[in-house]
Amino acid sequence: MDATQLLEADRRYVVHPLHHPDDHRQPLVVVEGKGAMLRDADGREYIDGLSGLWNVNVGHGRGELADAAAAQMRRIAFASAYIGATNEPAVRLAEKIVRHAYSNSAAVYFTTAGAESNESSFKFARYYWKVKDKPQKTKIISRIHAYHGVTMAAMSATGMAAYHKMFGPLVPGFIQVPPPYAYRWTGNEEPGVGAADMVEKAILTEGPNTVAAVIAEPVIGAGGVIVPPPSYFPRLREICDRHDVLLIADEVITGFGRTGKWFALGHWGVEPDLVSFAKGVTSGYLPLGGVIASKRVHDAIESAPADRKFMHAATYSGHPVCCAVGLRNVEIIESEGLVERAAIMGRRLLAGLETLRDLPVVGDVRGLGMMCGVELITDRSTKSPALGLGAGFTREALKRGLLPRIRAGSADPPIGDTICLSPPLMTPPEVLDRIPQILHDALVAATR
């Protein structure tokens, strides 16, 4: 099948994520990847500016991961991990994840994706409070601009209206509050404290006896790479403790080294009650995710009577091949020092991006580790968000050899189109240094 036939079959038979045919007239057909680079069907090369979808942490073309999958498939491709059965890769990977996670971490439940991990986290939280004889504690508080997935409950926590419009009504019991967005902050309080206080206000408005958990990305990712000030999460942890509310860290993007820590709340010395993960656990080579339960939550599961057992399940939870690849992937992150490298190279990337502030269209540059955002504006004095630059900018970036992702902005709540960057953690310095220059030239061309 040649490229023309392939694209015709694609248009006829495939419904893509976020699908509209107008957006898919000239799709990029990626046929090969090596390290931080991608090659399309026409032989053109691109820097993978988003690590696939925030997930290819160790880079493309790692034969070790293909070998791990093949070896496990030859041994046993699938075995149920339901109660009464287990498999070695799932056990070994769970142990390794707990050892790299927070000191209060106890055990792992495996899923196949980030949205499923967040759906599971909500059920963990509700289950916990039912075991504690507080069954009315069911509500979940999330933040505007947050992305937690687009299955029904995860979509209801996601703070982007575009994902709600054609699929509502949302699941009841989900409440959204403003994020710690310093660039747009107009109040007199220190931004992190003020935004955390909005969470407390929502808890008090709903009634602490009805709120099960607060879910938060340590760094808001797809919503525009919003990095909180240092005060935010310590304050949020204190609020959750005071009102007897669980804290769920959505580390689907930030986990496994992306921000320069194995898990990102470590930047601020905060430990969550539940952690949702996916993406970087296998570097995207196979679908895998999960929930890390704290000792507090795990103890509730382990001590529950038989008639209140944890009746949550999925066929592919603890899938042996996915877990074998995850285990080998984590070993690569360990042996190559990619977590520490992400901290160092992330600072280098952010310093290069800071030079873009000279462009009148650039309002803000922000990031943590290998996770950066460049927000676009139309008026520097009013911080008016730039909207609708995405298609033109992306075309110009692709011409220059960079595959970026742009988060479409919105006027209400205000956020400009934001260029999101999260290259593979192993990206060579000389490749990383090309990104700011490509962005500069692409922005100049797109805004002429």
N, C-alpha and C positions, 0 to 999 in steps of 0.2 A: 504494500500500500504506500503510494507516494504521498508527499506532504499535502497536495491538493485533495486527494481522496480522504486522507486522515481527517482534515479539517471539515470536510463535508460530512463525514460520519460523526464527527464530534458535534456539529450543529444539529444533526438529526437525532442522535441517540443519548446525548449527555446533558443532564441538568446540572449546572455548576453551582457552587456556593455563591450566594449573593448574585443570582442570575438575572441578567437582562440581555437580550440578543444584541442591543446596540453597543453594549460594553465588550462584546466578544467578536467583533468583526475582523480584527487582526490580532488574534491571540499569540502570545509568545509560546513557542513550542520548545521546551528545554529538553535536550537529549542526553546531556552528559554534565557531570560535575566533578571537580577535582579541587580539594582544599576549599578555598574561598571563592573559586571561580565556577561559572556556569557557561555552557556552550549551547547555542540554539541550533535548530535544524538547518539554518543557513551558514553555520560555522562561525558565527559571531560570538565573542566572549564578553562576559559581564562579571563585574564584582557582585557577589550575592550580598546586597546591602541589608537584607533582613534575615539571613540564615534560613532561607525557605520561608517559614512563617514563625520567626523567633525561635526556631527549634533545632537547627543543625549545628549544635554547639561544637562538636569535634571536627566539623568540616565534611565535605562531600568525598565520596570515593574511598572510604575506609574499608579495606579488605578484611580487617580483623572482625568487623561487625557482620559482614557477609559470611565469613567463616563460622562465627559463633552461631548464626541462624542455621546454616546448613548442618553443622555438627549436631545441634539439638534436634533438628527435624529428622535426621537419620536415626537418632536415638529414640525419641518419642515426640511427635509434633504437638499433640494435644492430650492433656489429662485434666480432668476436673479438679478444681481446688475447693469444691464444696466441703462442708464440714464432714469429717470422716476420711478425707483424702488430702494429699498435698504433693508437691513436686520440688525437687532440689533447687532449680533456678529461682523459683518464687521465694523460697525460704532464704536462700543466700542473698538475693537482692534486697529483700525486706530488711534483713539484718544490716546490710551495708548502708542502706538509706537511713535507718534509725541512728546509726553511728555518726553519720554526717549531719544529721538534723539537729534540732534544738535539744538541750539537755533534759527537757521534760518529755521528750518523745518516747513512745513505747512500742507502737506496732503500726503496720501498714495494711490497708485494704487496697487491692489493685483494681483499676478500671482500665478502659482503653482510650480515654480522651479527657481533655480538660473540662469540657462541659459536664461530662459524666462524673468527673471528680467533684465538681461543685454541687451537682445534684446530690451526690452521695454525702457530701459534707452537711448539706441541709438536713438530710435524714439522720446523720449522726447526731446533730445538734438536737433535733426533736426527740430522738430516741433517748438521749442523755437525760433530758428534762422529764420525760415520762418515767424513766427508771427512778428519778429523784422525786417522784410523786408531785411534779409541777407540770401537768399535761397542758396547761393553758399557755405555756411559754413556747410559742410556735413561730412568731414573726421574725423576719430577717431584715436587717438594715444594711443597705449598700450605699454607694456613692454615685452621683452624677458623673458621667464620662467613663465610669468603670466598664470593663468588659469581662463578663464571667461565662460567656457561651450563649448559645441561642436555642437550646432545648427549653421546654416550657418554663420550668422554675428558674433555670439559669438565665434565660432571657428576661424574666421578671426582675432579676437582680441586676442585669446589665443596664447601665445608665445612659443608653443611647436610644433616643426616640425612633431613629430610623429602623431599628430592629423590631420595634413594637407595632408599627403602623399597620401592617397587613396580617398580623397574627394575634391581635388582642381578642378578648380582654386578657390582661395579665393574671397570673395566679394571685389570689388574695393573700394578704399578709406580708407583702414586700414593700418596704419604705425606702426612699432614696433621699440622701442629704448631699450638700455641697462637698466637693473634695478639697484637699489642702492645696489650692491653686494660687501660689504666691504671685504669679505674673498678673493675674486679674484681680487680686485682692484689693479692695478699696476701703476696708474698715480700718479702724485705729489699732486693733489688737494685733499682736504677733500672729502671722497667718496660720501657723500650725495649731496654736492653742484655740484660735477662733473656730477653725474648721472642726476640731475635735469636740468643741462645745456644741456644735450643731448636731453631732451624733448624740450627745447626752440629752439635748433638748428633744430629739425624736424619741429617745427611750422614755423620757418622762411624759411626753405627750401620749404615747401609745400605752404607757404603763409598764414599768419594769417586770411586772408579773406576767406580761404577755410576750416579751421579747426573748427569743431563743439565742440569737447570735448577731454579731456584726461581721460582715465579710468585707475584706479590703485587700487589694493588690498592694504590696509594699511600694512598688512604683507602678502607677497606672500605665499600662502599656499601649494597647490599641487605641485607647482614648486620648492619646497625645503625649505619651512619655512624661507624665506629671510626677516629679520627684518631691516628696514631702520634706518640709524642714525638720531638723533633728528633734524638735519638741513633740511632733505630732503623734507618733506611735507610742512613746512612753505615756503620754497623756491619754491616748485612746485605751491602752491597757489598764490604766488606773480607773477610767470610767467604767469599763466592762467589769472589772473586779468589784467596784463599789455597788453596781446594780445587778450583780449576779447574772451576767450575760457572757456567753462564750465569744471568743475572738477567733474567726476563721481567716487565715492568711491564704489568699489565692496566689500561689507561687507557680502557677502554670508557666508563666514566662520567666519569672525571676529565679526560679530554682535551678540547681545544678550549675552554679557558677556564673550566671549571666551578669550579675552586678558586682562580681569580685568577692562574693561570699557564697558558700554552698547554698545557703538560704538567706534571703535578703533582710529579714527583720533583725538579723544579727548585727547589722550596721548600727542599730539603735538599742541593742541590749534587751530586746523584747522577745518573749516567748508566747506563741499563740496556743490555743487549745486544739485546733485542727489546722492541717496544712493540706491544701489541694495542690497536686502537681501533675505534670504530663510533659509534653514537648521535649525538654532537654534530657529527660531520663534515658531516652534511647537515641537522642539527637535526631529524632524523626525517622530513623531507619525502620522502625515498626511502631504501630500504634500501642501506646502504653501510658497509663496515668495511675493516679491513686490518691489516697487520703492517709496522711500520717496522723494517728490519734495520739494525743498526749496521755500521760499516765492517768490523769484524772478521768478522761473519757474512756480509756481502755479498761480501767478498773470497774467502771460502771457496766461495761459489756460483760466482763469476766464474772462479775458478782451477781448478775441478774438471775432470777429464778427461771426455770425452764419455760414457764408460761409467758415470759416476757423476753424471750430470746431475740437476738438481732436478726430479724427476718429481711435482710437486704442481700441481694445476690445478683450475679450476672454470669452468663455462660463462660465468658472469656476472662473472668477475674483470675489473676495468677497464671495467665497463659504461659506455658513453659518456654516457647520460642521467643516471645516478646521479652520475657524476664531474662532469658539467657543473653539476649542482645543488650538489654538494659544493664546487666551485670558487667559485661565486657565494656560497654560505653563508660560506665562509672570508673572502671579500672583505668581506661585511657585518660579520663579527666584527672584522675589521681596521679598517674605516672608521668604525665606531661605537664603537670602543674598549671592546668588551664584556669583554675579558679584564681590563683594568684596572678596569672598572666592577664586575665580579664580586668583586674583592678589597674594594672600598670598600663596596658594598651588602651583601656577605656579613658584614662586621663589624657593619653596622647591624642585619641580621637576627639575628645571634647575640646581640647586646646586648639586643635585645627579648626573645628567647627565654630569656635568663638570668633574667628576672623570674618565669618559671614555677617556679623552684626553691622558691618559697614554698609551692607546693602539696605536700601530703604524698605524693602519688602520683608526683611527679617525682624521680627519683634522680640523673640526670645530663643535662646539656646540653652538646653538643659540635658542632664543625663547622669547616670550612675553606672560605673563599669561599662561593659560593652552594650549599652542601651541608651540611645541618645535621641533627642527630638529637636527639630528646628521649626518653630512656629512662625507662620507668615501673617503679615498685617497689610493694611492699606494706608493707615495713617499712624505715624509713630506717636504723635501727641495724644491721640484719643485711644490708641491701641485697638482701633477698629479691625476686626478679624478679616483676613483675606479669605474669600470663599470661591471655589470653582477653579482654582489653578491646577488641580491635580492632573488632569489628562495632559495638558500642555507641558507641564513640568516633567512628567514621567517620560513623555516622548523625547524630550531634550536630554534627559539623563540616560536613557537607553542608547541614544545616538553616541554618547560619550563613554559608554561601557560600564554603566552602573544600573543595577536593578534595585530601585528603592521601593518603599511603600509610603503612600501619603494618606493620612487620616483626614477625611473630608471634614471641614469645620462646620460650625453652626452659629447662627446669630443669637440663638436663645436655647440654652445658656451660651454665652459667647466663648468661642474658641476658634482660632484661625486654622486653616489647612495646616497640618503639621507633618513634616517629613520625618518618618520614623526610621531609625537605623539600629540594627543589632547584628553586625557581621559575625561570622563564626569566631569562636574564641581563639582559634589558632591562626587567624588572619595575619600574614606577614606584615611587618611595619611598613614596607614600601608600598604594599597594596592599600593598607589603611590610610596612608598619607595622601593617596590619590583621591579619596572620597571628598574631602572639603573642596578641592579645586574643581572636581566635576560638578558638585552641587553649585558652586559659585557660577560657573559658566552656564549651567542649565537654567538657573534662576534668572540670570541676566537675559538669556535668550527667550525664556518663557514670558517675561514681563516687559519686553520691548513694546 
